[in-house]
Amino acid sequence: MQTTLSEQAKQLPRAEEAESILRSCVHCGFCNATCPTYQLLGDELDGPRGRIYLIKQVLEGREVTEKTQLHLDRCLSCRNCETTCPSGVNYHNLLDIGRAVVDAAVPRPLGQRLLRESLRQVVPNAGLFKTLTQVGNAFRPLLPGSLKSKLPGDIRPAKARPTQQHARQVLILEGCVQPGLSPNTNAATARVLDRLQISVKSIAQAGCCGAVDYHLNAQEQGLERARRNIDAWWPSVQAGAEAIVQTASGCGAFVKDYGHMLRDDPAYADKAARVSELTKDLVEVLRAEPLEKLGGCTSQTLAFHCPCTLQHAQKLGGAVEAVLTRLGFNLTAVPDSHLCCGSAGTYSITQPELSRQLRDNKMNALESGRPQVIATANIGCQTHLASAGRTPVKHWIELIEDALHPS
């Protein structure tokens, strides 16, 4: 695609990157075939190709409007289009660049600004989020249905974590919403890895990965969280930690991108690259281990929802399914498994109608094989799918831990 950036756009820190991405697009339209919002709305501007054209026009100096902002807001950042694209267009980075330029030019209405700022203040704050979740559940009968559905009604307390120290050690990111919504997920991870002689270490100073801020267009604040996490992990990295494990695939996708996002920061470029290199989704650790050491498992029938951040961003589609199959689980087929469930970080709150439609479509697909339970690999997807109030939804590592024979 030919493009000529405006003089103003040429001054952007990522101007060269934006122009390179734009020129890699051959506007073939294959991306629209797998875009969730295009499938729902049928509008060219609500598909990747149309959004690329909008960003191109903005960077070439065309007028920026609220309509432009709306079409970019509707994108889930699921990156399905990147998996489909034959030209390898790096769409998500172009979207980040375009959203920043558009938001700088088009002031949001007060209601949107308040909502986004509230999300940025509450969601990344693990302690505050957990407290509000507990208060919300205490007053659950009094809450409106729209809010009640966002709160899991059966939050499972965390089991005790192992205390034995092994020669092998990995770090783990506790996350910001997972401790409040699914506190047993990381505890189950620690218990399973302990049986494989791997110790799990949590660094208290490592907080939110930064994705919430970054994707609500507070990009510098998101990068500052990344820097804080790098500082928190760095002593353990230098001491020989073999991986930084992520049990939420959304966090994993973002942390794996630290190296790219901070590549021009002279103080953090090398450290960020090393942290990204060490970052692994839990399944990358587990699939490399002798799983027969875990003992017998179960023939439980489940459907696996592979989050977009796992299959499209991290390119790990099929990895969890292979581990579950090795351990004896019976997996049902899931039609259209490449499509997004509609969670997409804060998307379920900022775009509730589209998000609900995608959730219900995904639940229909997941339930088509009549599973006993639905497993997933990302807390946002887990909570969003569970909000339908249908088949139970759990993190896959908890299902493994529950099924193992006592050690």
C-alpha positions, 0 to 999 in steps of 0.5 A: 500500500502506497502512503505519504505521511504528513509532515506532522505525522513524520514527527511521531516517535513511531512514524517510520514503524507506522509507514513500514506497516502500512506499506506491507498491507496489500489490501487483499481483505483476507483479514475481514474473513476472520475479524469478529467485529466485521462478522457481526457488523458487516461494515468495511470500516469495522474490519482490519482493512478498513481500520488500516485505511482510516489510520492511513488517512489520519497519518496522511493528514486527513480530518480525524472525526469521532467516527474514526475513533469509534471504528478504532474503539470497536477493534478487539485487538484480538490479532486474528487478522495477523494470523490470517494475513498472508503479508504479515501485517503487524496490525496491532502495533499500527492500531496502537499508533493510530489510536494514540494519534486519533485520541490526541485529536478527538476529545472523548465525551465526559462519560467515556473519559470517566469510565476509562479513568475509573478502569485505569485506577481500579483494575491495575490495583490488585488490592483495591480490585480484590476489596471491591470484588469482595464488597460487591459479592457481599452486596450481590443481591442489591446489584443491578444485573449488568454489574452482578454478571461481572462478579463471579459468584463462586470465587474459589479460595487459594489452596496453600502454596508449597514451601519446599525449595527446588534447584529449579526456580521460576518467577510468576506474575500474580496479576491485577484482577486474577488475585481477586477473581480466581485466587487459586489459579496461581496457587494451583500452578505452584502446586503442580510445578512443585510436583515437577521439582520446580519452585515458583517465586512471586515478587511483590513489587511486580504488579499489573503488566501495563496492558490496561493502561496501554490499551486505554491509550495511556501508553506512557503509563503502561510503559512505566508499569513495564519498567517497574516490573522489569526492575522488580524481576531483574535481581532474580533474573540475574540470579538465574530464574529460568522463566517468568511464568504467566498464567494469564495469556493476556499478560503474557502477550503484553510482557513478551512485547516489552522488548519491542515497546522499550527498544528505544529506551536506552536504560531499559532496552536490553533488560526489556529484551531479556525479560521478554525472552524469559517470559513464558506462558504456563503451557510452554513450561509444562509441555516441556516437562515429563508429565508422567511424573504427575501420575494418573489424571482423569477422563473428564470431558471439557471444551477448551477456549483458546484465548486470542492472546494465546493463539494469535498473539503468542502463537500457542494455539493447540498447546494447552489442548495437547497437554490436557490430552496427554493427561487424559482429558477428553476434549470436545471439538469447538467450531470457529475456535479462532474467533474472539469471545468478546472479553478483550481486556476492558472491551466487555465494559467499554463495548458491552453490546458487541461483547455480549454477542461475541460471548454468546456465540462463543458459548454456543460453540463451546457447549456444542460438544456437551462438555462438563466444564469449559477450560481457558487460559486467561482470567478475562476470558474466564470471567467473561464466559462465566458471566453467561451463567451457563457451563462452568468455566475454569482455568485449565491448570486448576482442572489439572491440579484437581484431577491429580492423585495425591502425591 
